[in-house]
Amino acid sequence: MMININTSSKKLLETSLDCLIISVFENKLTEDKLFSEVDRKLDGIFKTLVKEKEITGSKGELTLVHTYDKIKPKRVLVVGLGSQESFTSTVSSKISADAIRYIKRKNFSTIGTVIHGSAGYKDLTKELCISLVEGMILGLYSFEKHPQKSNNAEDKHTLNIIIGEFQQPYKKTIEEAINYAKITSEASIFARDLVNQPANLMTPTLLDKESELLATRVSLEYKTFDKSEMEKLKMGALLGVSKGSHEEPKFITLKYMGNPDFPDKIVGLIGKGITFDSGGISIKPAANMSAMKGDMGGAAAVIASIGAVAQLGIKINVMALIPATENLPGGSATKPGDVLTALNGKTIEVENTDAEGRLILADAISYANQLQLSPLIDIATLTGAIGVALGSVSMGLFSNDDTLAGELIASSESTGEKMWRMPLWDEYKDQNKSTVADIKNTGGRQAGSITAAQFLHEFVGETKWAHLDIASVFMSSKTNGIYNKGATGQPVRTIIKLLSMNDHSLFS
């Protein structure tokens, strides 16, 4: 479905619409001016429905009322926001997504809406505008790269949405928010599409091609290293993972210089790009292995994020590094017990070939250090253990810098892409000790996500760094709020928010 979003200074009650959306707080329905005005024109129907408790304003409640030509909109959808005290931009985006899916099922074409929670304009902020638009765009997402999968043709229906009922001084704020939200939502959708693609259609070569096309489209500097160039760079860990596959590995780089006055200050984004992970010789169970087409969720997030930063013209320098390969068993595959040498010269005992993500990230982090990128943020579907620790609600955040961790958390609170900071205490390092190499690639079952992060920490050195383990949140098992079943696109919107923050101290 296509979606057009515009503003209008014309009153929504005087606009021909298939449906007008009115959002109300629980226990404060009569305080909403638009709700009360529509009620008067509809001869008190809302008061009757409130009395009969069909309209309560509870969070997520949807009540559709026909207007029978008493006002220009043909219908009114009353959307409950829940209590005003617990209302946030995250709640706003979820409610927007649920409401727009309801609208889609009704096959309406022209919708008018107000910004949730902005009654009286006292609380109208850019964040509320952004959450409304992101919720609507992301709520309508579906993976449509292969419409031939059924008899249903691709949905080419266009939904026109008008945001109105605001005072003129807010017009610029709303238009800026719409533009920002369109770009962040499209970036999140781009990442979802990359992850949702089957592995035979998202190989390292095809991921590289997508990166090149994006670079051309938004004017990024693009370079990719093939296997021979990786050999020259001595990326032994990445090459070791790739040995079992007939697909050539790629090391993709994208660069955006939005602040050329400070060319030596460049944020590094690193994304794990395992385009299919069988586990290698330490092969995974067959059940649900197909989900491992999404083991490049970190790479997808990094690629999408830097593209959005370029589109927004943010005054910051960013470089994305994406090590990309398959992890398959084969006659030449790395075996448990083998020793690999990473780009920085550190030797690694491969105790488990299914702990491959940290191997390819080790080379990428080492390369980022050679380029003196700082701070570094790596994003990876790294461990099943993070899901054991945090369930499917939150990603894990690990960092050697309190300021960077704090800014990531603040950004995630704005977007609703939850993260929880995990410890990096020295005691966990002992689990990664090897008797035949500098380090081994797994510390065992206990504290698995922490020992994986500690492994990466060994390659970071003194660089300011954060690691986001998104294995718990990169896919959703059901449709809920802004997420449809499948890839979530996390944490694209959080990374964009972080990099677009004014007066942040990323370089302090």
Solvent accessible surface area in square Angstrom, and as a share of the most:
residue,aa,sasa,rsa
1,M,32,0.14
2,M,122,0.54
3,I,39,0.20
4,N,67,0.34
5,I,5,0.03
6,N,88,0.45
7,T,27,0.16
8,S,28,0.18
9,S,95,0.61
10,K,104,0.44
11,K,82,0.35
12,L,0,0.00
13,L,9,0.05
14,E,91,0.41
15,T,18,0.10
16,S,84,0.54
17,L,5,0.03
18,D,28,0.14
19,C,0,0.00
20,L,0,0.00
21,I,6,0.03
22,I,1,0.00
23,S,6,0.04
24,V,2,0.01
25,F,19,0.08
26,E,59,0.26
27,N,137,0.70
28,K,69,0.29
29,L,15,0.07
30,T,101,0.59
31,E,121,0.54
32,D,14,0.07
33,K,158,0.67
34,L,17,0.09
35,F,5,0.02
36,S,28,0.18
37,E,36,0.16
38,V,0,0.00
39,D,4,0.02
40,R,164,0.60
41,K,97,0.41
42,L,9,0.05
43,D,110,0.57
44,G,20,0.19
45,I,60,0.31
46,F,0,0.00
47,K,136,0.58
48,T,61,0.36
49,L,22,0.11
50,V,52,0.30
51,K,174,0.74
52,E,106,0.48
53,K,157,0.67
54,E,93,0.42
55,I,1,0.00
56,T,47,0.27
57,G,0,0.00
58,S,40,0.26
59,K,122,0.52
60,G,32,0.30
61,E,39,0.18
62,L,54,0.27
63,T,18,0.11
64,L,45,0.23
65,V,15,0.09
66,H,89,0.40
67,T,1,0.00
68,Y,174,0.66
69,D,137,0.71
70,K,108,0.46
71,I,15,0.08
72,K,117,0.50
73,P,0,0.00
74,K,117,0.50
75,R,50,0.18
76,V,0,0.00
77,L,0,0.00
78,V,2,0.01
79,V,0,0.00
80,G,0,0.00
81,L,3,0.02
82,G,4,0.04
83,S,41,0.27
84,Q,64,0.28
85,E,147,0.66
86,S,71,0.46
87,F,32,0.13
88,T,70,0.41
89,S,22,0.14
90,T,48,0.28
91,V,22,0.13
92,S,0,0.00
93,S,8,0.05
94,K,77,0.33
95,I,3,0.02
96,S,3,0.02
97,A,0,0.00
98,D,37,0.19
99,A,3,0.02
100,I,1,0.00
101,R,37,0.13
102,Y,42,0.16
103,I,0,0.00
104,K,58,0.25
105,R,171,0.62
106,K,91,0.39
107,N,102,0.52
108,F,15,0.06
109,S,40,0.26
110,T,37,0.21
111,I,0,0.00
112,G,0,0.00
113,T,1,0.00
114,V,20,0.11
115,I,6,0.03
116,H,3,0.01
117,G,7,0.07
118,S,11,0.07
119,A,56,0.44
120,G,36,0.35
121,Y,51,0.19
122,K,183,0.78
123,D,72,0.37
124,L,18,0.09
125,T,60,0.35
126,K,76,0.32
127,E,75,0.34
128,L,16,0.08
129,C,2,0.01
130,I,23,0.12
131,S,6,0.04
132,L,2,0.01
133,V,0,0.00
134,E,9,0.04
135,G,0,0.00
136,M,4,0.02
137,I,15,0.07
138,L,0,0.00
139,G,1,0.01
140,L,12,0.06
141,Y,18,0.07
142,S,49,0.32
143,F,49,0.20
144,E,48,0.21
145,K,105,0.45
146,H,43,0.19
147,P,41,0.26
148,Q,139,0.62
149,K,153,0.65
150,S,57,0.37
151,N,159,0.82
152,N,114,0.58
153,A,92,0.71
154,E,74,0.33
155,D,47,0.25
156,K,159,0.67
157,H,51,0.23
158,T,49,0.29
159,L,1,0.00
160,N,56,0.29
161,I,1,0.00
162,I,33,0.17
163,I,1,0.00
164,G,2,0.02
165,E,40,0.18
166,F,27,0.11
167,Q,91,0.40
168,Q,112,0.50
169,P,110,0.69
170,Y,54,0.21
171,K,61,0.26
172,K,145,0.61
173,T,42,0.25
174,I,0,0.00
175,E,76,0.34
176,E,73,0.33
177,A,0,0.00
178,I,11,0.06
179,N,84,0.43
180,Y,34,0.13
181,A,0,0.00
182,K,66,0.28
183,I,17,0.09
184,T,1,0.00
185,S,0,0.00
186,E,92,0.41
187,A,8,0.06
188,S,1,0.01
189,I,39,0.20
190,F,41,0.17
191,A,1,0.01
192,R,0,0.00
193,D,24,0.12
194,L,5,0.02
195,V,6,0.04
196,N,14,0.07
197,Q,25,0.11
198,P,45,0.29
199,A,21,0.16
200,N,109,0.56
201,L,74,0.37
202,M,5,0.02
203,T,11,0.07
204,P,0,0.00
205,T,64,0.37
206,L,69,0.34
207,L,0,0.00
208,D,13,0.07
209,K,102,0.43
210,E,53,0.24
211,S,0,0.00
212,E,64,0.29
213,L,88,0.44
214,L,9,0.04
215,A,6,0.04
216,T,111,0.64
217,R,152,0.55
218,V,20,0.11
219,S,95,0.62
220,L,16,0.08
221,E,101,0.45
222,Y,67,0.26
223,K,99,0.42
224,T,35,0.20
225,F,20,0.08
226,D,58,0.30
227,K,85,0.36
228,S,56,0.36
229,E,56,0.25
230,M,0,0.00
231,E,91,0.41
232,K,164,0.70
233,L,53,0.26
234,K,147,0.62
235,M,0,0.00
236,G,21,0.20
237,A,0,0.00
238,L,0,0.00
239,L,25,0.12
240,G,3,0.02
241,V,10,0.06
242,S,8,0.05
243,K,102,0.43
244,G,12,0.12
245,S,18,0.11
246,H,193,0.86
247,E,61,0.27
248,E,83,0.37
249,P,4,0.03
250,K,32,0.14
251,F,0,0.00
252,I,0,0.00
253,T,6,0.04
254,L,0,0.00
255,K,53,0.22
256,Y,26,0.10
257,M,54,0.24
258,G,19,0.19
259,N,27,0.14
260,P,91,0.57
261,D,108,0.56
262,F,103,0.43
263,P,78,0.49
264,D,112,0.58
265,K,85,0.36
266,I,18,0.09
267,V,0,0.00
268,G,0,0.00
269,L,0,0.00
270,I,0,0.00
271,G,0,0.00
272,K,5,0.02
273,G,0,0.00
274,I,0,0.00
275,T,0,0.00
276,F,38,0.16
277,D,4,0.02
278,S,5,0.03
279,G,0,0.00
280,G,2,0.02
281,I,76,0.38
282,S,33,0.21
283,I,103,0.53
284,K,47,0.20
285,P,108,0.68
286,A,90,0.70
287,A,79,0.62
288,N,129,0.66
289,M,37,0.16
290,S,86,0.56
291,A,36,0.28
292,M,41,0.18
293,K,50,0.21
294,G,0,0.00
295,D,5,0.03
296,M,0,0.00
297,G,4,0.04
298,G,0,0.00
299,A,0,0.00
300,A,1,0.00
301,A,1,0.01
302,V,0,0.00
303,I,0,0.00
304,A,2,0.02
305,S,0,0.00
306,I,0,0.00
307,G,1,0.01
308,A,1,0.01
309,V,0,0.00
310,A,16,0.13
311,Q,92,0.41
312,L,44,0.22
313,G,51,0.49
314,I,24,0.12
315,K,144,0.61
316,I,4,0.02
317,N,2,0.01
318,V,0,0.00
319,M,22,0.10
320,A,0,0.00
321,L,0,0.00
322,I,0,0.00
323,P,0,0.00
324,A,0,0.00
325,T,0,0.00
326,E,17,0.08
327,N,6,0.03
328,L,50,0.25
329,P,56,0.35
330,G,33,0.31
331,G,95,0.91
332,S,70,0.45
333,A,9,0.07
334,T,10,0.06
335,K,115,0.49
336,P,64,0.40
337,G,46,0.44
338,D,35,0.18
339,V,71,0.41
340,L,22,0.11
341,T,67,0.39
342,A,1,0.01
343,L,18,0.09
344,N,72,0.37
345,G,46,0.45
346,K,48,0.20
347,T,39,0.23
348,I,0,0.00
349,E,30,0.13
350,V,1,0.00
351,E,80,0.36
352,N,56,0.29
353,T,8,0.05
354,D,42,0.22
355,A,9,0.07
356,E,3,0.01
357,G,2,0.02
358,R,19,0.07
359,L,4,0.02
360,I,0,0.00
361,L,0,0.00
362,A,0,0.00
363,D,0,0.00
364,A,0,0.00
365,I,0,0.00
366,S,4,0.03
367,Y,24,0.09
368,A,0,0.00
369,N,44,0.22
370,Q,111,0.49
371,L,72,0.36
372,Q,150,0.67
373,L,3,0.02
374,S,42,0.27
375,P,0,0.00
376,L,0,0.00
377,I,0,0.00
378,D,0,0.00
379,I,0,0.00
380,A,0,0.00
381,T,8,0.05
382,L,17,0.09
383,T,12,0.07
384,G,65,0.62
385,A,30,0.23
386,I,0,0.00
387,G,25,0.24
388,V,135,0.78
389,A,58,0.45
390,L,38,0.19
391,G,36,0.34
392,S,91,0.59
393,V,100,0.58
394,S,11,0.07
395,M,0,0.00
396,G,0,0.00
397,L,0,0.00
398,F,0,0.00
399,S,5,0.03
400,N,56,0.29
401,D,33,0.17
402,D,105,0.55
403,T,62,0.36
404,L,1,0.01
405,A,1,0.01
406,G,37,0.35
407,E,21,0.10
408,L,0,0.00
409,I,50,0.26
410,A,52,0.40
411,S,1,0.01
412,S,4,0.03
413,E,124,0.55
414,S,34,0.22
415,T,17,0.10
416,G,19,0.18
417,E,1,0.01
418,K,112,0.47
419,M,14,0.06
420,W,166,0.58
421,R,86,0.31
422,M,26,0.12
423,P,34,0.21
424,L,29,0.14
425,W,157,0.55
426,D,96,0.50
427,E,133,0.60
428,Y,47,0.18
429,K,70,0.30
430,D,86,0.45
431,Q,54,0.24
432,N,4,0.02
433,K,138,0.58
434,S,22,0.14
435,T,141,0.82
436,V,96,0.55
437,A,19,0.14
438,D,90,0.47
439,I,8,0.04
440,K,39,0.16
441,N,0,0.00
442,T,22,0.13
443,G,12,0.11
444,G,42,0.40
445,R,231,0.84
446,Q,148,0.66
447,A,36,0.28
448,G,14,0.13
449,S,4,0.03
450,I,13,0.07
451,T,1,0.00
452,A,0,0.00
453,A,0,0.00
454,Q,1,0.00
455,F,0,0.00
456,L,0,0.00
457,H,43,0.19
458,E,65,0.29
459,F,5,0.02
460,V,1,0.01
461,G,45,0.44
462,E,175,0.78
463,T,25,0.15
464,K,31,0.13
465,W,0,0.00
466,A,0,0.00
467,H,0,0.00
468,L,0,0.00
469,D,0,0.00
470,I,1,0.00
471,A,28,0.21
472,S,14,0.09
473,V,5,0.03
474,F,22,0.09
475,M,59,0.26
476,S,24,0.15
477,S,97,0.62
478,K,129,0.55
479,T,69,0.40
480,N,75,0.38
481,G,3,0.03
482,I,12,0.06
483,Y,40,0.15
484,N,23,0.12
485,K,149,0.63
486,G,11,0.10
487,A,2,0.01
488,T,4,0.02
489,G,7,0.07
490,Q,18,0.08
491,P,0,0.00
492,V,0,0.00
493,R,6,0.02
494,T,0,0.00
495,I,0,0.00
496,I,0,0.00
497,K,49,0.21
498,L,0,0.00
499,L,1,0.01
500,S,33,0.21
501,M,56,0.25
502,N,133,0.68
503,D,150,0.78
504,H,41,0.18
505,S,39,0.25
506,L,3,0.02
507,F,72,0.30
508,S,106,0.69
